[in-house]
Amino acid sequence: MTAAAIVNEIQSALQGYSGKWTEKKGLWEFSAVIAERKVFLSKKKITYSMKFRIDDVLKTVKFSEMLAEAGSGLSTGGDFDNDFSSGFGFKKETYNTIGGARQGSIEEQSTLFGKDYTYQFRYEEIREKVQAAVQNAGYQFVYQILPVK
């Protein structure tokens, strides 16, 4: 099976997910906003992204995923006693899966963000679909830390 055919298989497997596909120098990326909050004049969102690169010589597909939170707009400050602040702000945090593949619901990460996002998203579901497509093509699925080079 060719690299183009494997990409088509992976894209077909993820057809039910709304997101954006990009490719740059053989590195494919799928990203989707999985949670978003808009309050007054501020906006915060959590984005899931996964990347993969196909190595035809070694017959492997290197795969990685991560979460990123970004926000912008006017903030209302924090707890009055401890963290009184206001004004324009921007914050971006990234959480990757350095220790290996994550299991369970991404909703567990909401406590790290300190927000009350309401959504349900499962990492393993996307990873398993990609892995199945790769293995059905006769390639080895290799999970690694971003970036996939």
Protein Blocks (a to p, Z undefined) as FASTA:
>chain_A
ZZklmmmmmmmmmmmpgcddddeehiacddddfbdcdehjaccdddddddddddfklopa
cdddddddddedjdebjafklmgcedjdddddddddfnopcedjfklmmmmnopacdddd
dfklmmmmmmmmmmmnopacdddddddZZ
